[in-house]
Amino acid sequence: MVKKKKVNDQTVFLCEICGLGYSNKETAKQCEQWCRKTGTCSIEITKKAVYIPTPFTKE
Ligand SMILES: [Zn+2]
């Protein structure tokens, strides 16, 4: 399920799996489907992210 979050007065839609935020729900959904299916993030999708959670630097 895509989650909504307010960041700097902007609503972003979060991929529940990787936690990246997008300005539109469709992209967040795409990311979530991709993450679920492949277990990784698609660069094509993540480059559209407008919000990156801070503990993103995990190996
Ligand atoms: Zn994702």
PDB file of the backbone (N, CA, C, O) and the ligand in Angstrom, with CONECT records:
HET     ZN  A 101       1
ATOM      1  N   MET A   1       0.822  -1.215   0.000  1.00  0.00           N
ATOM      2  CA  MET A   1       0.000   0.000   0.000  1.00  0.00           C
ATOM      3  C   MET A   1       0.852   1.258   0.000  1.00  0.00           C
ATOM      4  O   MET A   1       1.739   1.424   0.837  1.00  0.00           O
ATOM      5  N   VAL A   2       0.578   2.118  -0.924  1.00  0.00           N
ATOM      6  CA  VAL A   2       1.281   3.391  -0.984  1.00  0.00           C
ATOM      7  C   VAL A   2       0.844   4.263   0.184  1.00  0.00           C
ATOM      8  O   VAL A   2      -0.344   4.371   0.486  1.00  0.00           O
ATOM      9  N   LYS A   3       1.821   4.881   0.833  1.00  0.00           N
ATOM     10  CA  LYS A   3       1.507   5.742   1.970  1.00  0.00           C
ATOM     11  C   LYS A   3       1.694   7.203   1.597  1.00  0.00           C
ATOM     12  O   LYS A   3       2.535   7.546   0.766  1.00  0.00           O
ATOM     13  N   LYS A   4       0.899   8.052   2.222  1.00  0.00           N
ATOM     14  CA  LYS A   4       1.012   9.483   1.987  1.00  0.00           C
ATOM     15  C   LYS A   4       1.824  10.121   3.086  1.00  0.00           C
ATOM     16  O   LYS A   4       1.741   9.717   4.246  1.00  0.00           O
ATOM     17  N   LYS A   5       2.606  11.114   2.725  1.00  0.00           N
ATOM     18  CA  LYS A   5       3.383  11.820   3.728  1.00  0.00           C
ATOM     19  C   LYS A   5       3.532  13.271   3.317  1.00  0.00           C
ATOM     20  O   LYS A   5       3.642  13.590   2.134  1.00  0.00           O
ATOM     21  N   LYS A   6       3.534  14.135   4.305  1.00  0.00           N
ATOM     22  CA  LYS A   6       3.738  15.547   4.005  1.00  0.00           C
ATOM     23  C   LYS A   6       5.199  15.896   4.213  1.00  0.00           C
ATOM     24  O   LYS A   6       5.744  15.713   5.302  1.00  0.00           O
ATOM     25  N   VAL A   7       5.824  16.393   3.173  1.00  0.00           N
ATOM     26  CA  VAL A   7       7.204  16.821   3.282  1.00  0.00           C
ATOM     27  C   VAL A   7       7.294  18.241   2.749  1.00  0.00           C
ATOM     28  O   VAL A   7       6.967  18.503   1.592  1.00  0.00           O
ATOM     29  N   ASN A   8       7.738  19.149   3.598  1.00  0.00           N
ATOM     30  CA  ASN A   8       7.853  20.557   3.206  1.00  0.00           C
ATOM     31  C   ASN A   8       6.604  21.074   2.493  1.00  0.00           C
ATOM     32  O   ASN A   8       6.686  21.665   1.416  1.00  0.00           O
ATOM     33  N   ASP A   9       5.456  20.839   3.111  1.00  0.00           N
ATOM     34  CA  ASP A   9       4.191  21.316   2.543  1.00  0.00           C
ATOM     35  C   ASP A   9       3.797  20.660   1.228  1.00  0.00           C
ATOM     36  O   ASP A   9       2.900  21.130   0.527  1.00  0.00           O
ATOM     37  N   GLN A  10       4.469  19.584   0.909  1.00  0.00           N
ATOM     38  CA  GLN A  10       4.153  18.875  -0.316  1.00  0.00           C
ATOM     39  C   GLN A  10       3.739  17.467   0.068  1.00  0.00           C
ATOM     40  O   GLN A  10       4.346  16.852   0.945  1.00  0.00           O
ATOM     41  N   THR A  11       2.717  16.961  -0.581  1.00  0.00           N
ATOM     42  CA  THR A  11       2.324  15.592  -0.303  1.00  0.00           C
ATOM     43  C   THR A  11       3.124  14.654  -1.190  1.00  0.00           C
ATOM     44  O   THR A  11       3.149  14.800  -2.412  1.00  0.00           O
ATOM     45  N   VAL A  12       3.767  13.704  -0.568  1.00  0.00           N
ATOM     46  CA  VAL A  12       4.479  12.704  -1.354  1.00  0.00           C
ATOM     47  C   VAL A  12       3.876  11.340  -1.091  1.00  0.00           C
ATOM     48  O   VAL A  12       3.300  11.088  -0.033  1.00  0.00           O
ATOM     49  N   PHE A  13       4.019  10.479  -2.058  1.00  0.00           N
ATOM     50  CA  PHE A  13       3.489   9.122  -1.929  1.00  0.00           C
ATOM     51  C   PHE A  13       4.656   8.176  -1.776  1.00  0.00           C
ATOM     52  O   PHE A  13       5.564   8.137  -2.606  1.00  0.00           O
ATOM     53  N   LEU A  14       4.614   7.413  -0.696  1.00  0.00           N
ATOM     54  CA  LEU A  14       5.759   6.576  -0.364  1.00  0.00           C
ATOM     55  C   LEU A  14       5.564   5.132  -0.797  1.00  0.00           C
ATOM     56  O   LEU A  14       4.503   4.540  -0.601  1.00  0.00           O
ATOM     57  N   CYS A  15       6.605   4.590  -1.383  1.00  0.00           N
ATOM     58  CA  CYS A  15       6.645   3.156  -1.624  1.00  0.00           C
ATOM     59  C   CYS A  15       6.857   2.495  -0.269  1.00  0.00           C
ATOM     60  O   CYS A  15       7.789   2.833   0.461  1.00  0.00           O
ATOM     61  N   GLU A  16       5.994   1.564   0.051  1.00  0.00           N
ATOM     62  CA  GLU A  16       6.066   0.967   1.379  1.00  0.00           C
ATOM     63  C   GLU A  16       7.289   0.075   1.549  1.00  0.00           C
ATOM     64  O   GLU A  16       7.730  -0.180   2.669  1.00  0.00           O
ATOM     65  N   ILE A  17       7.820  -0.386   0.454  1.00  0.00           N
ATOM     66  CA  ILE A  17       8.920  -1.342   0.534  1.00  0.00           C
ATOM     67  C   ILE A  17      10.287  -0.654   0.629  1.00  0.00           C
ATOM     68  O   ILE A  17      11.075  -0.959   1.524  1.00  0.00           O
ATOM     69  N   CYS A  18      10.563   0.263  -0.285  1.00  0.00           N
ATOM     70  CA  CYS A  18      11.873   0.919  -0.215  1.00  0.00           C
ATOM     71  C   CYS A  18      11.818   2.266   0.505  1.00  0.00           C
ATOM     72  O   CYS A  18      12.850   2.799   0.912  1.00  0.00           O
ATOM     73  N   GLY A  19      10.610   2.815   0.660  1.00  0.00           N
ATOM     74  CA  GLY A  19      10.474   4.053   1.420  1.00  0.00           C
ATOM     75  C   GLY A  19      10.695   5.325   0.623  1.00  0.00           C
ATOM     76  O   GLY A  19      10.600   6.421   1.175  1.00  0.00           O
ATOM     77  N   LEU A  20      10.985   5.203  -0.646  1.00  0.00           N
ATOM     78  CA  LEU A  20      11.156   6.394  -1.469  1.00  0.00           C
ATOM     79  C   LEU A  20       9.816   7.066  -1.720  1.00  0.00           C
ATOM     80  O   LEU A  20       8.783   6.403  -1.811  1.00  0.00           O
ATOM     81  N   GLY A  21       9.843   8.388  -1.831  1.00  0.00           N
ATOM     82  CA  GLY A  21       8.619   9.138  -2.030  1.00  0.00           C
ATOM     83  C   GLY A  21       8.533   9.736  -3.420  1.00  0.00           C
ATOM     84  O   GLY A  21       9.535  10.163  -3.994  1.00  0.00           O
ATOM     85  N   TYR A  22       7.323   9.760  -3.948  1.00  0.00           N
ATOM     86  CA  TYR A  22       7.080  10.292  -5.291  1.00  0.00           C
ATOM     87  C   TYR A  22       5.980  11.323  -5.252  1.00  0.00           C
ATOM     88  O   TYR A  22       5.108  11.292  -4.384  1.00  0.00           O
ATOM     89  N   SER A  23       6.030  12.243  -6.206  1.00  0.00           N
ATOM     90  CA  SER A  23       5.025  13.299  -6.206  1.00  0.00           C
ATOM     91  C   SER A  23       3.697  12.816  -6.756  1.00  0.00           C
ATOM     92  O   SER A  23       2.675  13.477  -6.565  1.00  0.00           O
ATOM     93  N   ASN A  24       3.689  11.689  -7.430  1.00  0.00           N
ATOM     94  CA  ASN A  24       2.392  11.155  -7.811  1.00  0.00           C
ATOM     95  C   ASN A  24       2.227   9.689  -7.461  1.00  0.00           C
ATOM     96  O   ASN A  24       3.177   8.907  -7.432  1.00  0.00           O
ATOM     97  N   LYS A  25       0.989   9.362  -7.199  1.00  0.00           N
ATOM     98  CA  LYS A  25       0.648   8.066  -6.633  1.00  0.00           C
ATOM     99  C   LYS A  25       0.951   6.925  -7.597  1.00  0.00           C
ATOM    100  O   LYS A  25       1.362   5.840  -7.185  1.00  0.00           O
ATOM    101  N   GLU A  26       0.745   7.183  -8.868  1.00  0.00           N
ATOM    102  CA  GLU A  26       0.981   6.134  -9.860  1.00  0.00           C
ATOM    103  C   GLU A  26       2.429   5.679  -9.848  1.00  0.00           C
ATOM    104  O   GLU A  26       2.715   4.484  -9.913  1.00  0.00           O
ATOM    105  N   THR A  27       3.338   6.635  -9.765  1.00  0.00           N
ATOM    106  CA  THR A  27       4.755   6.294  -9.754  1.00  0.00           C
ATOM    107  C   THR A  27       5.113   5.516  -8.493  1.00  0.00           C
ATOM    108  O   THR A  27       5.886   4.559  -8.544  1.00  0.00           O
ATOM    109  N   ALA A  28       4.553   5.926  -7.374  1.00  0.00           N
ATOM    110  CA  ALA A  28       4.800   5.220  -6.123  1.00  0.00           C
ATOM    111  C   ALA A  28       4.300   3.776  -6.218  1.00  0.00           C
ATOM    112  O   ALA A  28       4.931   2.846  -5.718  1.00  0.00           O
ATOM    113  N   LYS A  29       3.169   3.622  -6.863  1.00  0.00           N
ATOM    114  CA  LYS A  29       2.601   2.289  -7.041  1.00  0.00           C
ATOM    115  C   LYS A  29       3.490   1.431  -7.927  1.00  0.00           C
ATOM    116  O   LYS A  29       3.721   0.253  -7.654  1.00  0.00           O
ATOM    117  N   GLN A  30       3.979   2.043  -8.984  1.00  0.00           N
ATOM    118  CA  GLN A  30       4.890   1.337  -9.889  1.00  0.00           C
ATOM    119  C   GLN A  30       6.123   0.873  -9.142  1.00  0.00           C
ATOM    120  O   GLN A  30       6.574  -0.261  -9.305  1.00  0.00           O
ATOM    121  N   CYS A  31       6.665   1.764  -8.315  1.00  0.00           N
ATOM    122  CA  CYS A  31       7.853   1.444  -7.541  1.00  0.00           C
ATOM    123  C   CYS A  31       7.558   0.270  -6.619  1.00  0.00           C
ATOM    124  O   CYS A  31       8.346  -0.670  -6.512  1.00  0.00           O
ATOM    125  N   GLU A  32       6.423   0.341  -5.962  1.00  0.00           N
ATOM    126  CA  GLU A  32       6.074  -0.699  -5.013  1.00  0.00           C
ATOM    127  C   GLU A  32       5.908  -2.062  -5.695  1.00  0.00           C
ATOM    128  O   GLU A  32       6.346  -3.092  -5.182  1.00  0.00           O
ATOM    129  N   GLN A  33       5.271  -2.035  -6.846  1.00  0.00           N
ATOM    130  CA  GLN A  33       5.103  -3.290  -7.581  1.00  0.00           C
ATOM    131  C   GLN A  33       6.451  -3.850  -8.004  1.00  0.00           C
ATOM    132  O   GLN A  33       6.703  -5.052  -7.920  1.00  0.00           O
ATOM    133  N   TRP A  34       7.308  -2.946  -8.460  1.00  0.00           N
ATOM    134  CA  TRP A  34       8.639  -3.361  -8.894  1.00  0.00           C
ATOM    135  C   TRP A  34       9.445  -3.908  -7.715  1.00  0.00           C
ATOM    136  O   TRP A  34      10.070  -4.963  -7.820  1.00  0.00           O
ATOM    137  N   CYS A  35       9.426  -3.192  -6.606  1.00  0.00           N
ATOM    138  CA  CYS A  35      10.178  -3.602  -5.415  1.00  0.00           C
ATOM    139  C   CYS A  35       9.705  -4.977  -4.934  1.00  0.00           C
ATOM    140  O   CYS A  35      10.508  -5.830  -4.555  1.00  0.00           O
ATOM    141  N   ARG A  36       8.407  -5.165  -4.958  1.00  0.00           N
ATOM    142  CA  ARG A  36       7.844  -6.415  -4.475  1.00  0.00           C
ATOM    143  C   ARG A  36       8.254  -7.573  -5.374  1.00  0.00           C
ATOM    144  O   ARG A  36       8.582  -8.663  -4.904  1.00  0.00           O
ATOM    145  N   LYS A  37       8.229  -7.314  -6.659  1.00  0.00           N
ATOM    146  CA  LYS A  37       8.512  -8.355  -7.633  1.00  0.00           C
ATOM    147  C   LYS A  37       9.983  -8.716  -7.674  1.00  0.00           C
ATOM    148  O   LYS A  37      10.339  -9.893  -7.723  1.00  0.00           O
ATOM    149  N   THR A  38      10.842  -7.700  -7.653  1.00  0.00           N
ATOM    150  CA  THR A  38      12.257  -7.939  -7.904  1.00  0.00           C
ATOM    151  C   THR A  38      13.115  -7.868  -6.651  1.00  0.00           C
ATOM    152  O   THR A  38      14.228  -8.393  -6.633  1.00  0.00           O
ATOM    153  N   GLY A  39      12.608  -7.219  -5.597  1.00  0.00           N
ATOM    154  CA  GLY A  39      13.408  -7.069  -4.389  1.00  0.00           C
ATOM    155  C   GLY A  39      14.483  -6.001  -4.530  1.00  0.00           C
ATOM    156  O   GLY A  39      15.305  -5.816  -3.632  1.00  0.00           O
ATOM    157  N   THR A  40      14.476  -5.298  -5.662  1.00  0.00           N
ATOM    158  CA  THR A  40      15.416  -4.197  -5.844  1.00  0.00           C
ATOM    159  C   THR A  40      14.649  -2.990  -6.357  1.00  0.00           C
ATOM    160  O   THR A  40      13.454  -3.078  -6.637  1.00  0.00           O
ATOM    161  N   CYS A  41      15.341  -1.863  -6.479  1.00  0.00           N
ATOM    162  CA  CYS A  41      14.692  -0.688  -7.015  1.00  0.00           C
ATOM    163  C   CYS A  41      15.089  -0.509  -8.475  1.00  0.00           C
ATOM    164  O   CYS A  41      16.213  -0.816  -8.870  1.00  0.00           O
ATOM    165  N   SER A  42      14.165  -0.017  -9.252  1.00  0.00           N
ATOM    166  CA  SER A  42      14.461   0.294 -10.640  1.00  0.00           C
ATOM    167  C   SER A  42      14.980   1.717 -10.736  1.00  0.00           C
ATOM    168  O   SER A  42      14.345   2.647 -10.240  1.00  0.00           O
ATOM    169  N   ILE A  43      16.123   1.891 -11.365  1.00  0.00           N
ATOM    170  CA  ILE A  43      16.688   3.237 -11.501  1.00  0.00           C
ATOM    171  C   ILE A  43      15.750   4.131 -12.304  1.00  0.00           C
ATOM    172  O   ILE A  43      15.616   5.321 -12.019  1.00  0.00           O
ATOM    173  N   GLU A  44      15.114   3.556 -13.294  1.00  0.00           N
ATOM    174  CA  GLU A  44      14.139   4.299 -14.088  1.00  0.00           C
ATOM    175  C   GLU A  44      13.045   4.907 -13.210  1.00  0.00           C
ATOM    176  O   GLU A  44      12.565   6.012 -13.463  1.00  0.00           O
ATOM    177  N   ILE A  45      12.671   4.174 -12.193  1.00  0.00           N
ATOM    178  CA  ILE A  45      11.611   4.657 -11.307  1.00  0.00           C
ATOM    179  C   ILE A  45      12.188   5.540 -10.205  1.00  0.00           C
ATOM    180  O   ILE A  45      11.649   6.609  -9.919  1.00  0.00           O
ATOM    181  N   THR A  46      13.268   5.101  -9.592  1.00  0.00           N
ATOM    182  CA  THR A  46      13.778   5.849  -8.440  1.00  0.00           C
ATOM    183  C   THR A  46      14.319   7.224  -8.823  1.00  0.00           C
ATOM    184  O   THR A  46      14.411   8.105  -7.968  1.00  0.00           O
ATOM    185  N   LYS A  47      14.672   7.423 -10.068  1.00  0.00           N
ATOM    186  CA  LYS A  47      15.147   8.754 -10.447  1.00  0.00           C
ATOM    187  C   LYS A  47      14.020   9.781 -10.422  1.00  0.00           C
ATOM    188  O   LYS A  47      14.263  10.987 -10.463  1.00  0.00           O
ATOM    189  N   LYS A  48      12.799   9.292 -10.356  1.00  0.00           N
ATOM    190  CA  LYS A  48      11.664  10.208 -10.238  1.00  0.00           C
ATOM    191  C   LYS A  48      11.318  10.515  -8.785  1.00  0.00           C
ATOM    192  O   LYS A  48      10.413  11.303  -8.511  1.00  0.00           O
ATOM    193  N   ALA A  49      12.028   9.901  -7.870  1.00  0.00           N
ATOM    194  CA  ALA A  49      11.724  10.098  -6.464  1.00  0.00           C
ATOM    195  C   ALA A  49      11.972  11.543  -6.050  1.00  0.00           C
ATOM    196  O   ALA A  49      12.963  12.156  -6.448  1.00  0.00           O
ATOM    197  N   VAL A  50      11.065  12.073  -5.251  1.00  0.00           N
ATOM    198  CA  VAL A  50      11.235  13.436  -4.750  1.00  0.00           C
ATOM    199  C   VAL A  50      11.608  13.436  -3.273  1.00  0.00           C
ATOM    200  O   VAL A  50      11.975  14.467  -2.710  1.00  0.00           O
ATOM    201  N   TYR A  51      11.510  12.281  -2.667  1.00  0.00           N
ATOM    202  CA  TYR A  51      11.831  12.180  -1.244  1.00  0.00           C
ATOM    203  C   TYR A  51      12.617  10.909  -0.997  1.00  0.00           C
ATOM    204  O   TYR A  51      12.199   9.816  -1.377  1.00  0.00           O
ATOM    205  N   ILE A  52      13.760  11.069  -0.355  1.00  0.00           N
ATOM    206  CA  ILE A  52      14.583   9.909  -0.029  1.00  0.00           C
ATOM    207  C   ILE A  52      14.764   9.870   1.487  1.00  0.00           C
ATOM    208  O   ILE A  52      15.290  10.816   2.074  1.00  0.00           O
ATOM    209  N   PRO A  53      14.335   8.789   2.117  1.00  0.00           N
ATOM    210  CA  PRO A  53      14.449   8.717   3.569  1.00  0.00           C
ATOM    211  C   PRO A  53      15.915   8.709   4.001  1.00  0.00           C
ATOM    212  O   PRO A  53      16.776   8.182   3.295  1.00  0.00           O
ATOM    213  N   THR A  54      16.187   9.292   5.154  1.00  0.00           N
ATOM    214  CA  THR A  54      17.571   9.447   5.594  1.00  0.00           C
ATOM    215  C   THR A  54      18.330   8.130   5.794  1.00  0.00           C
ATOM    216  O   THR A  54      19.478   8.032   5.361  1.00  0.00           O
ATOM    217  N   PRO A  55      17.747   7.134   6.420  1.00  0.00           N
ATOM    218  CA  PRO A  55      18.550   5.903   6.583  1.00  0.00           C
ATOM    219  C   PRO A  55      18.574   5.072   5.313  1.00  0.00           C
ATOM    220  O   PRO A  55      18.362   3.860   5.346  1.00  0.00           O
ATOM    221  N   PHE A  56      18.834   5.738   4.190  1.00  0.00           N
ATOM    222  CA  PHE A  56      18.789   5.048   2.910  1.00  0.00           C
ATOM    223  C   PHE A  56      20.120   4.396   2.592  1.00  0.00           C
ATOM    224  O   PHE A  56      20.207   3.520   1.731  1.00  0.00           O
ATOM    225  N   THR A  57      21.149   4.828   3.291  1.00  0.00           N
ATOM    226  CA  THR A  57      22.478   4.294   3.024  1.00  0.00           C
ATOM    227  C   THR A  57      22.727   3.021   3.782  1.00  0.00           C
ATOM    228  O   THR A  57      23.553   2.968   4.693  1.00  0.00           O
ATOM    229  N   LYS A  58      22.006   1.999   3.397  1.00  0.00           N
ATOM    230  CA  LYS A  58      22.231   0.699   4.016  1.00  0.00           C
ATOM    231  C   LYS A  58      22.799  -0.230   2.968  1.00  0.00           C
ATOM    232  O   LYS A  58      22.415  -0.169   1.800  1.00  0.00           O
ATOM    233  N   GLU A  59      23.681  -1.058   3.367  1.00  0.00           N
ATOM    234  CA  GLU A  59      24.341  -1.949   2.417  1.00  0.00           C
ATOM    235  C   GLU A  59      23.681  -3.296   2.433  1.00  0.00           C
ATOM    236  O   GLU A  59      24.092  -4.194   1.699  1.00  0.00           O
TER     237      GLU A  59
HETATM  238 ZN    ZN A 101      10.101   1.038  -3.956  1.00  0.00          ZN2+
END
